[in-house]
Amino acid sequence: MRKAKEVAGRKCPICGKSKNQVNAGKNRSGTQKCFCNDCKKYYTLNPKTREYPEEIRQQAIKTFYAGASGRGVGKVFGFSKANVYNWIKKNSSSSQ
């Protein structure tokens, strides 16, 4: 059984307790995963955001409207063409 120890700054976001928190390995993204022995829930200490900055999105949309294909925009900026098309769809529906 894993031994629970109190670490400064570690607090369960579900129950709010800082005791009985145990390291439970790493997520696929490499961040520390923890387990609360009180409420029996897993949580991540500092989860990574998986989104692109808004300025990169706007720049990609402008490049698309300037005449580049969705695939071309994706290759230039380093993300998939599906992201480009989803951002364009979201941008056009929010402007109406």
Secondary structure, DSSP 8 states (H G I E B T S, - for coil): -------TT---TTT---SSEEEEEE-TTS-EEEEETTTTEEEESS-------HHHHHHHHHHHHTT--HHHHHHHHTS-HHHHHHHHHHHHHHH-
